[in-house]
């Protein structure tokens, strides 16, 4: 697993340092970004067949992607494609 240890000064006035790890294995790479886009396009089509719209948005501060599924003025929000697939199965979509 690709993990890097960084030191960040704590907000306290003592000047102590806190260690934290960043998991770079979960960050998208150029090779799997295309697969993710294809997966989202497929999910959008499957939701459309059931009368729902799927939209994605990316937060500016950290780049996290969130998903919104809407129908008849009601929306549900998701943070992973696994949750999207579970909801699609719940509404009658085949996964």
N, C-alpha and C positions, 0 to 999 in steps of 0.2 A: 504494500500500500504506500502510495506517495504522500508522506506527511512531512511538513516542514515546521520546525519549532521557531516561533518568533517571540521576541520579548517586547512587551508593551508596558509603558510606565503606568502604574495604577493611578487612579484619580486622587488618591490620598497625598498628603503633603510629606510623607515619609520618604519618598523617592524610591520605594521598593519596586521591583519588577515582577510581573506575573507572566508565567509561561502559558501559551495557548498553542494549539495545533490546528493547522488548516489542512483539510483533506482535499488534495488536488485531484484525487481519483474520481470525484463526483462532478468535476467541472467538464462541460462539453468540449470535445475536441473536434477538429475539422472533419475527421472521418465519421464520427457518429452524429454530428449535427445534421447531416443529410438524412440519416435514418430517423432522427427525432422529427424532422419536418415532414417526412413521409407518414410517420405514425400519426401526427396531428392532423394532416390532411385526410387520412383514412377515417379517423375519429370524427372529423367534421362532417364527412359524407354520411357516416353511419348515424350520427345524431340528426342530420337533415332528413334522413329517411323516416325518422320518428317524430318529425315536426319540431325539433329543437335546433337552436343555433349554438355553436361552440366558438368562442372568441378567446384569444390569448392576449395577455398584456405582460409587459416587462417593467419591473420597478426600476426607476432611474438610479436609486442610491446603491443597490447591491446586485442588480441584474436578475433577480429571482423572477421566474415566470409563474403567473397564476392563470387559471382557466375559469371561464364563466360560461355556464350552460343556461340558456334562457328559452322560455316558452310561455306565451300568453302573458307577458309582462312580469313573470316571476323568474328569478335567477338563483342559481346555486353556484357557489364558488369552490374551486378545488385547487390543490397545490401539487398534485402529482398525476401522471397519466394512469397510474394504477387505480386511483380513486375514480378517474373518468371512466375507465373500463368497467369498474364495478357498478357505477351509476348507469351506464349504458345497458349492462346486463339486467339491472333492476327494472328499467323501462321497457324491456323486451328485445333489446338488441342482442345479437349473437356475438360472443367473443370466444 
